[in-house]
Amino acid sequence: MSEMRIEAATFREVLGHYPTGVCVITAINAQGSPVGMVVGSFSSVSLDPPLVGFFPAANSSSWPQIEMAGHFCVNVLASDQTALCRQIAGPGDKFAGIEFSISEHGLPLLAGAMASIECQLESVTAAGDHFLVLGRVIKLEAHRQTDPMLFFRGRYGGFADAA
Ligand SMILES: Cc1cc2nc3c(=O)[nH]c(=O)nc-3n(C[C@H](O)[C@H](O)[C@H](O)COP(=O)(O)O)c2cc1C
């Protein structure tokens, strides 16, 4: 079967039609500072054993620090956390003014997140210009019953029940 040539702009535009939730993957780096990256590629993977996954870009500056930590926390964002999301996804100081606590596993839990899923790094597999990362869940907790942050066609929004 011959492969269709895929333009980057078309790939992004068409894949943007698939909505995602938004999470921040956090860890403490080798210098003892918090690191975090925003991902839309998070997914539940397996119940037995309990595995979750996401896809960090190969050129991410945060991912190598999270990988070295060997543990990470998935913080599921609520729709009222767009300012935090933009800050952590941006080029500036990601944690300036961001409230978080440190869990018993030594991971940053972002204040206001809907849920936290703490993981031990299970595997890292090359996947084109990204990695496929699996984490084994070691602790998980729901913190808020509120509107989730959703990302769709380049915009942030919330959840609405279908008619
Ligand atoms: C809604 C949203 C979803 C994103 N999803 C991913 C993702 O799944 N994987 C990824 O590597 N980057 C993703 N990004 C981009 C990174 O969050 C952002 O580029 C990153 O914080 C900067 O990279 P670095 O700090 O790791 O170098 C996403 C950004 C946004 C705003």
The ligand as a MOL file (V3000), in Angstrom:
LIG
                    3D

  0  0  0     0  0            999 V3000
M  V30 BEGIN CTAB
M  V30 COUNTS 31 33 0 0 0
M  V30 BEGIN ATOM
M  V30 1 C -3.2550 21.2820 25.6420 0
M  V30 2 C -1.8140 20.9000 25.4100 0
M  V30 3 C -1.4680 19.5740 25.2410 0
M  V30 4 C -0.1310 19.1880 25.0520 0
M  V30 5 N 0.1800 17.8710 24.9160 0
M  V30 6 C 1.4750 17.4940 24.8170 0
M  V30 7 C 1.8240 16.1120 24.7820 0
M  V30 8 O 0.9670 15.2280 24.8470 0
M  V30 9 N 3.1410 15.7970 24.6870 0
M  V30 10 C 4.1080 16.7780 24.6250 0
M  V30 11 O 5.2810 16.4450 24.5320 0
M  V30 12 N 3.8010 18.0930 24.6530 0
M  V30 13 C 2.5090 18.4610 24.7600 0
M  V30 14 N 2.1860 19.7790 24.8240 0
M  V30 15 C 3.2530 20.7850 24.6960 0
M  V30 16 C 4.0030 20.9450 25.9850 0
M  V30 17 O 3.1910 21.0780 27.0910 0
M  V30 18 C 4.8880 22.1990 25.9680 0
M  V30 19 O 5.4170 22.3690 24.7380 0
M  V30 20 C 5.9810 21.9620 26.9640 0
M  V30 21 O 5.6420 22.3490 28.2550 0
M  V30 22 C 7.2670 22.6230 26.5940 0
M  V30 23 O 8.1420 21.6200 26.5240 0
M  V30 24 P 9.2380 21.3710 27.6500 0
M  V30 25 O 8.9580 22.2920 28.7720 0
M  V30 26 O 9.0720 19.9620 28.0340 0
M  V30 27 O 10.4790 21.6280 26.8890 0
M  V30 28 C 0.8700 20.1770 25.0110 0
M  V30 29 C 0.5310 21.5240 25.2060 0
M  V30 30 C -0.7920 21.8830 25.4100 0
M  V30 31 C -1.1180 23.3350 25.6250 0
M  V30 END ATOM
M  V30 BEGIN BOND
M  V30 1 1 1 2
M  V30 2 1 2 3
M  V30 3 2 2 30
M  V30 4 2 3 4
M  V30 5 1 4 5
M  V30 6 1 4 28
M  V30 7 2 5 6
M  V30 8 1 6 7
M  V30 9 1 6 13
M  V30 10 2 7 8
M  V30 11 1 7 9
M  V30 12 1 9 10
M  V30 13 2 10 11
M  V30 14 1 10 12
M  V30 15 2 12 13
M  V30 16 1 13 14
M  V30 17 1 14 15
M  V30 18 1 14 28
M  V30 19 1 15 16
M  V30 20 1 16 17
M  V30 21 1 16 18
M  V30 22 1 18 19
M  V30 23 1 18 20
M  V30 24 1 20 21
M  V30 25 1 20 22
M  V30 26 1 22 23
M  V30 27 1 23 24
M  V30 28 2 24 25
M  V30 29 1 24 26
M  V30 30 1 24 27
M  V30 31 2 28 29
M  V30 32 1 29 30
M  V30 33 1 30 31
M  V30 END BOND
M  V30 END CTAB
M  END
